[in-house]
Amino acid sequence: MNENDINHWLAIYTKPRWEKKVDGVLLRKGINSWCPLQRVERKWSDRKKIIEEPLFRSYVFVNINQNERLNVLQTEGVLNFVYYLGKPAVIKDEEIALIRSYLLEKGTSISVQSLTSFKENDKVVIKHGVFMDNTGTVLRSGNKKIYVKLESLGQLMVVEFPVAFVSPSNK
């Protein structure tokens, strides 16, 4: 089988607040896409309502092969693929399965930490992506990004993460 014919999970960036629209359009095009949704309670002055909102803002996952990439990019609301080391970042099937199983559990929710909640030298746990479940130390926080020192294999890596990808460590 040709490498171009193998499907991989990839993440795409969408316009802000377009995640559900992009997911719907991709599904209608016959593309296997997934926008993980989480049920949250929203309060207004006159009522409360449970709504489904995207777990990852401006991200949708697609399970496609090399030949389908252009069709995805030509979808209204899609900005680009998420890249890692110059190539579209491949998300492991196990990570997608883990997110799906997490969302099926009753009473679970993910909270996004604000930039001000992390200070230099805070211990954090990476909650998404290739470094999931690794712990690290905050070096500094930037504009919606956090720089975390990860020590693995006796090497020091400094990785930039979206703030939503980390949570405080209990260690």
Secondary structure as UniProt FT lines:
FT   HELIX           3..5
FT   STRAND          8..14
FT   TURN            16..17
FT   HELIX           19..28
FT   TURN            29..30
FT   STRAND          32..34
FT   STRAND          37..43
FT   STRAND          48..54
FT   TURN            57..58
FT   STRAND          59..64
FT   HELIX           66..68
FT   HELIX           69..73
FT   TURN            76..77
FT   STRAND          78..81
FT   STRAND          83..84
FT   TURN            85..86
FT   STRAND          87..88
FT   STRAND          90..91
FT   HELIX           93..104
FT   TURN            106..107
FT   HELIX           115..117
FT   TURN            120..121
FT   STRAND          123..126
FT   TURN            130..133
FT   STRAND          135..141
FT   STRAND          145..152
FT   TURN            153..154
FT   STRAND          155..162
FT   HELIX           163..165
FT   STRAND          166..168
//
